[in-house]
Amino acid sequence: MKTLVILLVSVWAVNCLSLNEQWAGFKVKHSKVYKNIAEEKLRFGIFQETLKKIEEHNAKYEAGLSSYWMGVNQFSDLTTEEFSAFLRKSSAKKPKIEAELHVPSNVSIPTEIDWRKKGAVLGVKNQGACGSCWAFSATGALEGQNAIIHNQRIPLSEQQLLDCSGSYGNGDCDVGGEMTDAFDYVRDHGIESESSYPYEAEQYECTASEEKTVLSIKGYKNVTTTVEGLREAVATVGPISIGMYAEPIQSYEGGIFDGFCEGETDHGVLAVGYGESPKPYWIVKNSWGAYWGENGYFRISRKNNLCNIASEGLYPIVI
């Protein structure tokens, strides 16, 4: 009920603003700058269409016909096709399957778990306009295992993976990459902290130094490609690096996503927990900044492997 009241107040406040005021606020909040008046008019038109879609969907949410609501975010001036093209930059190849398979442990699985509450999930990051979600998914899993096994909470370097793992199969911001290739690179070279090798949202020449390595791994394991397999891995291992089809969550703002979602995997994220109420769901960390979704996270229904969420799970084996 509290969430619904907040949503209604938010919708009322938005409706009280003119389109021009909403547009101006959107540009300021998301640092939008367009190259000329013609492009701004085009983007403003797309923004208006996005607002209509949001209002139509949220009316269904208020009527109890959906378990999630939508809102304006940094992608609200992009068409569905443009957003899909942005996602395709992130994952250009299918993951390798020769890695060792995770074997479920013979322990009871909790009804719900949230690794954020256990200190195994570090702050939300933002990949920006670069197709580097694979790097953020990989560092999220690495950071989680480092926290759980070594009790060290160190933000790790996505930029190192972007700059240095090209020979392992990963590409630049336009080509994209895979978490498997990132883990292969870290197995051979280790990874630095984010502070020593900060993120630039663009690929540059590799400047990594193994003397600055803060975490090493001996490989990674794949998770059984079922909902229950992923649930067991999240419960017993920690945050799990996963792939998903992300186009339908372009305007997600909160709640449990349960919309139509069938397509090829195009985005790397991090499963950090799951819950049961008001219906079974995953808790997923994204790399689109803390302003997106539920403070940078989203919840999605666990029913029927929605959005391929359980099809490509894996995690690193830290030393």
Buried (B, 14 or more C-beta within 10 A) or exposed (E): EEEEEEBEEBBEEBEEEEEEEBBEEBBEEBEBEBEEEEEBEBBBEBBBEBBEBBEEBBEEBBEEEBBBBBBBBBBBBBBBEEBBEBBBBBBBBEBBEEBEEBEBEEEEBEEBBBBBEBEBBBEBBBBBEBBBBBBBBBBBBBBBBBBBBEEEBBBBBBBBBBBBBBEBBBBBBEBBBBBBBBBBBBBEBBBBBBEBBEBBBBBEEBEBEEEBBBBBBEBBBBBBBEBEBBBBBBBBBBBBBBBBBBBBBBBBBBBBBBBEBEBEBBBBBBBBBBBEEEEBBBBBBBBBBBBBBBEBBBBBBBEEBBBBBBBBBBBBBBE
